[in-house]
Amino acid sequence: MYPNANLFISGRWRPAQGGEVGPVFNPATEEEIGTFAIASIGDLEEAVSAASSSFAGWRALGPLERSGILRKASALVRERAGAIATIMTAEQGKPLAEAEREVLNSADIVEWFAEEGRRTYGRVIPARTPNVVQTVFREPLGVVAGFSPWNFPIAQAARKIGAALSAGCPIILKGPEDTPSCCAEFVRAFADAGVPAGVVSLVFGVPNDISDFLIAHPAIRKISFTGSTAVGKMLAAKAGAQMKRCTMELGGHAPAIVCDDADFDRAVKTLAMAKFRNAGQVCIAPTRFLVQRGVYDRFLDAFIESAKSIRVGDGSNETTTMGPLAHGRRMEAMEELVADGTRTGGEIHLGGKRVGNKGHFFAPTVISGLGKEARLMNEEPFGPLALFAPFTEIEEVIEEANRLPYGLATYAFTGSSSAAHKLSSGIETGMMTINHHGMSLPELPHGGVKDSGYGSEGGAEALEGYMTFKFVTHAMT
Ligand SMILES: O=CCCC(=O)O
């Protein structure tokens, strides 16, 4: 039974003031399975007013008590993981096991922020003159507007809610309209754990209307957005005009570099898993497979074999290892990108087309020989497309990695510490994982450079984004 997604405002679950709703579809069947409430301006006004009123109390509660409430929320999420994962699979499509891992990972994220929020210390700076005390206090910024995406409908909400609340900031989260109910169930854990009214609000609606209203509102002090670079730039511009702090976790086009001396089997296994998890709808997914010439043909063949073993299907079926794309817009995007790729000389080794004629299923796809002008070599595919190209020298692959304006994640496999050092120092990237998949854990920084955004959604760096400093110098009398 799919629960329709309501708004959560002033500590109450309720429909939108005007009763307006939008449809939610199951991407595996294309059937309408429920609805989400569309917030009106009146709803948003109430959410901002409740959040503003809650700020002083939440801040005054202090890190220890806030931590206790967050730990309780995290425990509730763990207890409810099975039920929440079932909803996620129904509305987002990912296989049940992946959905459950995401829910548990989200509980970890909240728990980690609960702990780290207890360590938001200031500092004392020795003064140049006697009887002067110079102190730097770290204070919560105020009410946050968070915008979380449909690809990880809970994990990305967890990063924003966890960081904001542990820092002492109330948050109004605009959840993903394509996958609203699992996000609502996640927020329910905070409500049930005793987060005071107004400290967390959840809204859905017309994204542009919501961002226009929230970003312009004087009570909102910080924006945290995860999504495409195009939308991120738009929101950052609006926020910039209002002098508001932002964390922007945007698109990527990750290079996956495999050198001749890499641990071959490990590289194939790790990169195939990273490419096709969540049907490639992952901001840090490896996209450009840049493989050194000595192992290029063998690696391409082995990767194709690995991709062939993927079982595409309804995520609620236990044997499925890759679900559908989350909505029809992604299917159209895949078809257009592949058509452009073949027009510009790309060779399709595997997939390249939809699977079946019902549901948004797109085959795991491997393409090589794309020119640098191909859209695929420049635009984030956000789907199960792996693009292969050979390289000879390390310097050449660094240049190719840096060619695009993106700089989110980079993967590298090499047995040489000197090559690893050249790659990690030469590539403009927010995150780099060498010889394994080592990103996305709660304690690690998570963010990019260049058009991939700024700020961090993970680690101690994330908390910085929700705090400001106040310097006080005091001459004792
Ligand atoms: O899509 C971006 C997030 C990826 C992750 O948390 O692993």
PDBQT file of the ligand as one rigid body, heavy atoms in Angstrom, charges set to zero:
ROOT
HETATM    1  O1  LIG A 501      24.308  11.231  -6.626  1.00  0.00    +0.000 OA
HETATM    2  C1  LIG A 501      25.085  11.616  -5.771  1.00  0.00    +0.000 C 
HETATM    3  C2  LIG A 501      25.334  10.923  -4.454  1.00  0.00    +0.000 C 
HETATM    4  C3  LIG A 501      26.111   9.697  -4.610  1.00  0.00    +0.000 C 
HETATM    5  C4  LIG A 501      26.314   8.941  -3.320  1.00  0.00    +0.000 C 
HETATM    6  O2  LIG A 501      25.949   9.424  -2.222  1.00  0.00    +0.000 OA
HETATM    7  O3  LIG A 501      26.896   7.858  -3.396  1.00  0.00    +0.000 OA
ENDROOT
TORSDOF 0
